[in-house]
């Protein structure tokens, strides 16, 4: 798809950014809700930060923490860190401090760039804060500093994934990994200076690398979503107002937008959907709509884990038959190899199941400081002619069709995807078992990829369950990021076991779909004593939550609300003539408050 001539010869992404800052210093590089920076301004600011990092001894193979919200400042800091030859580690300000402290210590990130508020107590005990400098004044065009020589094998960033042992594990991604990901030689998508990418992913998630460097390594524009987004807050208006041409979505968000507000995606030329299993039927709705409009919009089903630098295959959905029930992962991107192998690492035949293995350039360094775990998952590649080549065992179960194309069916282990985020259930269970009132714990995912998708914790306890859900929710939130916290709790005298003595997850999944009730805080909403707006909105909430017990004062998040449900509630309200928006919904997360915000005095 990249049929244009590449105007620069550099390979590594920060060198390519530097080249475009020379070629087009006045072109807009970055913008968020607060400011916009040209390539020249962004480089000048990055140089200031890089000089301060070098003065602290930062160089190749060092790791620098970034404790900033998604913003222009955060991306400029990434550029600065890479120009010193070091690697960056995103430390999201909304993560629990214990988790941030572990990540900083584990990655040896002793210096952390942050804002004027400094580092939170606990994190400041293991790292030194470096307040981000102010942007240079307009017209400040001092000669750019020389970037530190960097080898493709040098570390570029560290990203933490959920771990089966109860501790997250850091994946070391190299400059060569990123360079291959957004290389102008890739054919699956278009990289060019007239593309506007949206950075919707948090910095702590690997799709952000595609969003940032898909734009900045090719002279394009990067629009950075406000940190107030809950993945979808204000999304349709941003796409239209900023003329976004390329973006990524999780399947859950894509499915909901296509169902409720398909027009929001009409202006997007390249849409990448990945992180979970994509619905073939919903993809076909998008493809057919684009064909009727003659827009030429491309929908790609992308596949790949963090350990192989974001994604390694891309399937154009307009090439998938209309009657397909499974979406193939698609052909490998340039530099990548995909294998579906049996337990002896031999290729399976058509129609047979196997485990997906990934080889080639995208394979990352492995898990920082965990040689045993790295050796277990990153294994010698018997199918490569390159000496010392490795491949990554994904743990994904796949099936091979008659054309030799792989479709992913699910997981071979206890790892799940929650709204596109990878979660090891063992880590959640380890955290819950540390609570003194928990004898045993098992976490399951109910309604996967549905509107009510949530993690449900089944707890064996000897005490009365009264008040325990709130205590466990607080306990989990102190350690785990929000996307990993269970949304509901079910209590047992003992957990069911299989004949072999293991916890019977299948029984708990089935019980979780019927036995879990959300915690309500208000009286049930009914026709008496409610305004017309409250009555309509309560009806919409009851429909979407599939519960008749929703109260006027029930908090959306507390009763298991998700971003997918939010889209549906807002769309249904607008269809009924109510001026509800996503921003208003999240700012007023109860029926009563939303109604009052839409109709003063309601």
Secondary structure, DSSP 8 states (H G I E B T S, - for coil): ---S--S----SHHHHHHHHHHH-TTSEEEE-SS-EEEHHHHHHHHHHHHHHHHHTT--TT-EEEEE--SSHHHHHHHHHHHHTT-EEEE--TTS-HHHHHHHHHHTT--EEEE-TT---TTGGGTSEEEE------TT------------TTSEEEEEEE--TTSS-EEEEEEHHHHHHHT-TT--SS---TT-EEEE-S-TTSTHHHHHHHHHHTTT-EEEE--TT-SSSTTHHHHHHHTT--EEEE-HHHHHHHHHH-GGGGTT-SEEEEESS---HHHHHHHHHHHHHHT---EEEEEE--GGGSS-SEEEEGGGS-TT-SS----EE-TTEEEEEE-TTS-B--TT-EEEEEEEETT---EETT-HHHHHHHEEE-TT-SSTT-EEEEEEEEEEE-TTS-EEEEEESSSEEEETTEEEEHHHHHHHHHTSTT-SEEEEEEESTTSTT-EEEEEEE-SS--TTHHHHHHHHHHTTS-GGGS-SEEEEESS--B-TTSSB-HHHHHHHHHHH------S-B--STT--HHHHHHHHHHHHHHT-S--BTT--TTTTT--HHHHHHHHHHHHHTT----HHHHHHS-SHHHHHHHHSTT-
